[in-house]
Amino acid sequence: MARLPRLTLPGYPHHIIQRGNNRQPIFATAADQPTLLDLLEENARKFDVAVHAYVLMSNHFHLLATPHTADGLPQMMQAVGRRYVRYFNDSQHRSGTLWEGRYKSTLIQTERYLLACMVYIDLNPVRAGLVAQPQDYPWSSHGHYTGRRTDKLITPHALVWELGNTPFAREAAYAELVQSGLTPVQQAALTDATLRGWALGEPDFVADLQKRTQRRLTKISAGRPVSVQKKMPV
């Protein structure tokens, strides 16, 4: 079966996963994570993409981002991917691919899943057993939203501003969200939709979204399409 074109629409948040080839490490020295973050920040500005959250793991990274043009997100990911591979190969005296093919992504419903996706991203190092608490992990946007540091890559989504009337109130509310965690259903939905490329949201949201693109947004039900089924005689 031919793979679907990647789903990208301007004005909507997208959850993105880029993995290392064969799950191999994509970072080897202390300079590598800062280099990738600098490349993301430079190209997010260049291609008009607002990055709301991120985490850099040993062999992959996650982003939550809203592109403001139709081509902004793929252009940003292509530019970052190519330049980081060139940098990494030069520094490690290696050649060949670093990434596992195309990045994976899904478009998500803001009101239902944006904050949940941020929590999902922050908790990745905890789920992987790297740290006990998300604030202990240095390579994520968690510190930005909990007031521990300012991250130049991050553009907070408008929904984050609704968490409180002051920076302290927003930081406390966000930290509480992360501590509350996700339900297994939320976690599975965010993982599955991103890896498979389906839009993630309530049925009305997905149906309305389908009017904006010819690209299929949900999995086809099992069985032959209705259009090719023959009518049985009465």
C-alpha positions in Angstrom: 0.0 0.0 0.0 1.4 3.4 -0.9 2.1 5.6 2.0 -0.1 8.7 2.6 1.4 12.1 2.1 2.3 13.8 5.4 -0.6 15.8 6.9 0.4 19.4 7.4 -2.1 22.4 7.6 -1.2 25.9 8.7 -2.6 27.3 11.9 -3.0 23.9 13.6 -0.6 22.4 16.2 1.4 19.3 15.1 3.1 16.7 17.1 6.3 15.6 15.4 8.7 12.7 16.1 12.0 12.3 14.3 13.9 9.1 15.1 17.5 8.0 14.6 18.1 5.3 12.0 17.7 1.8 13.5 17.1 3.6 16.9 20.8 4.6 16.9 21.9 7.6 19.0 21.6 11.0 17.4 23.8 12.7 20.1 27.4 11.9 20.9 29.0 14.9 22.6 27.9 17.7 24.9 27.8 20.1 22.0 25.2 18.1 20.0 22.0 19.0 21.8 22.7 22.7 21.8 23.6 22.6 18.2 20.3 20.9 17.3 18.3 23.4 19.4 20.1 26.3 17.7 19.2 24.8 14.3 15.6 24.4 15.3 15.4 28.0 16.6 17.0 29.4 13.5 14.8 27.6 11.0 11.6 27.9 13.0 12.0 31.7 12.6 13.1 31.4 9.0 10.1 29.3 8.0 7.5 30.9 10.4 6.9 27.9 12.6 6.0 28.4 16.3 7.6 25.7 18.4 5.5 25.2 21.6 7.3 22.3 23.2 10.2 19.8 22.7 12.2 17.0 24.2 15.5 15.6 22.9 16.0 12.0 23.7 19.1 9.9 23.1 17.9 8.5 19.7 14.9 10.7 18.8 13.2 14.0 19.5 9.7 15.3 19.8 8.3 18.7 18.8 4.9 20.4 19.3 4.7 23.1 16.7 2.3 25.3 14.7 3.3 26.2 11.1 1.9 29.5 9.8 2.3 28.5 6.1 1.5 25.4 4.2 5.2 24.5 3.6 6.8 25.9 6.7 6.9 22.7 8.8 8.4 20.4 6.1 10.8 23.1 5.1 12.0 23.6 8.7 12.4 19.9 9.3 14.2 19.3 6.0 16.6 22.2 6.7 17.3 21.1 10.3 17.7 17.5 9.3 20.2 18.1 6.6 22.3 20.6 8.5 22.4 18.5 11.6 23.4 15.3 9.8 26.2 17.2 8.1 27.4 18.6 11.4 27.1 15.2 13.2 28.8 13.3 10.4 31.7 15.8 10.3 32.2 15.8 14.1 32.0 12.0 14.3 34.0 11.3 11.2 31.2 9.2 9.8 29.1 9.2 6.6 25.6 8.1 5.6 22.1 8.6 7.0 21.3 9.5 10.6 17.5 9.6 10.5 14.9 6.8 10.2 13.4 8.1 6.9 10.6 10.7 7.1 9.7 12.3 10.4 6.3 11.3 11.8 3.6 13.8 12.6 0.0 14.3 13.4 -2.3 17.3 13.5 -4.1 17.7 16.9 -7.2 19.4 18.1 -6.0 22.3 20.3 -8.6 22.4 23.0 -8.6 18.6 23.5 -5.0 17.6 23.1 -2.5 20.5 23.0 -1.8 20.6 26.8 -2.0 16.8 26.9 0.7 16.7 24.2 2.9 19.0 26.1 2.6 16.8 29.2 3.3 13.7 27.0 6.5 15.4 25.7 7.7 16.4 29.2 7.1 13.0 30.6 9.1 11.2 27.9 12.4 11.1 30.0 10.4 9.9 33.0 8.8 7.0 31.0 12.2 6.1 29.6 13.6 5.8 33.2 16.2 8.6 32.6 15.0 10.8 35.5 12.5 10.6 38.3 10.9 14.0 37.6 10.6 16.0 34.4 12.3 19.0 35.9 15.5 16.9 36.3 15.9 16.5 32.6 17.8 19.3 30.9 16.8 18.8 27.2 13.1 19.6 27.2 10.9 22.7 27.3 9.6 21.8 30.8 12.0 24.2 32.5 10.7 27.1 30.4 7.1 26.5 31.4 7.9 26.0 35.1 9.9 29.2 35.4 13.4 27.6 35.7 14.8 29.2 32.6 13.9 31.1 29.4 14.1 29.1 26.2 14.6 31.1 23.0 13.2 28.3 20.9 9.8 28.3 22.6 6.7 30.3 21.5 4.0 29.5 24.0 0.6 28.7 22.5 -2.3 31.0 23.4 -3.9 28.2 25.4 -1.0 28.3 27.8 -1.7 31.9 28.7 -5.2 30.8 29.9 -3.7 28.8 32.7 -3.3 31.8 34.9 -3.2 35.6 35.1 0.4 35.9 36.2 3.6 34.0 35.2 3.7 32.4 38.7 0.1 31.2 38.4 0.7 29.8 34.9 3.9 28.1 35.9 2.2 26.5 39.0 -0.8 25.4 37.0 1.4 23.8 34.3 3.6 22.0 36.8 0.4 20.6 38.4 -0.8 19.4 34.9 2.5 17.5 34.4 2.5 16.0 37.9 -1.1 14.8 37.2 0.2 13.0 34.1 -1.8 11.3 31.3 -4.4 8.6 31.2 -3.3 5.4 29.3 -6.0 6.3 26.7 -4.5 9.8 26.2 -0.9 8.4 25.9 -1.9 5.7 23.5 -3.9 8.2 21.3 -1.0 10.6 21.1 1.5 7.9 20.2 -0.7 6.0 17.7 -1.9 9.1 15.9 1.6 10.5 15.4 3.2 7.3 14.2 0.3 6.6 11.8 -0.3 10.1 10.7 -4.0 10.4 11.5 -5.6 13.6 12.7 -6.2 13.5 16.4 -9.4 15.1 17.8 -13.1 14.7 18.3 -15.2 13.4 15.4 -16.7 16.8 14.6 -13.2 18.3 14.5 -11.8 15.7 12.2 -14.9 15.9 9.9 -14.5 19.7 9.7 -10.8 19.3 9.1 -11.4 16.9 6.2 -13.1 19.7 4.3 -9.8 21.4 4.1 -7.7 18.7 2.6 -8.1 15.8 0.1 -5.7 13.7 2.2 -7.4 11.0 4.2 -7.4 11.8 7.9 -8.6 8.6 9.5 -8.1 4.9 9.1 -10.3 3.2 6.5 -12.6 0.6 8.0 -11.9 -3.0 7.2 -13.5 -4.4 4.0 -13.7 -3.2 0.4 -14.7 0.4 -0.3 -18.4 1.0 -0.8 -17.7 2.5 -4.2 -16.5 -0.8 -5.7 -19.0 -3.1 -4.1 -21.6 -4.4 -6.5 -25.3 -4.2 -5.8 -26.9 -7.5 -5.2 -30.1 -8.2 -7.1 -33.3 -7.8 -5.1 
